[in-house]
Amino acid sequence: MISYSLRDLDGIRKLLDRGVTVLLISERMIGPSLISALKLPCKIEVNVTDKREALQRWTREMGLSLSETAYMGCSGSDVECLKLAGTSAVPADASTAAKMTDSFSCAQGGGFGAVQEFAEHILTLMESG
């Protein structure tokens, strides 16, 4: 099941308004009709078997270094990316493996505003940077 809070959409929009490109990487096979129905204002890459490769490819395409990326993940398959990204976060209900990374820990769980919380964290880092 895929869920998100409208607050998460607000967080994504705030990032986009500041010129931050947002990419959703998912292992799940999400059909085009569901993607359209979700109305997420970001790029979406689905059915990804290697998130690390997807992140590295995306950073190369954007002309960024990994230290210039932010990554949020909640499962064991996200651990490598959480460690590689310059800034990373996990929702409150992340797996133990994801929580063991040196990542910002959101008070909110996945689907309940964690994306917005991480977006605000990123914007705060950008302002203080």
Salt bridges, closest charged atoms under 4 A:
GLU45 OE2 - ARG57 NH2 2.49
GLU53 OE2 - ARG57 NE 3.46
ASP78 OD1 - LYS51 NZ 2.85
GLU80 OE1 - ARG52 NE 3.02
GLU120 OE2 - LYS14 NZ 3.60
GLU127 OE2 - ARG18 NH1 3.64
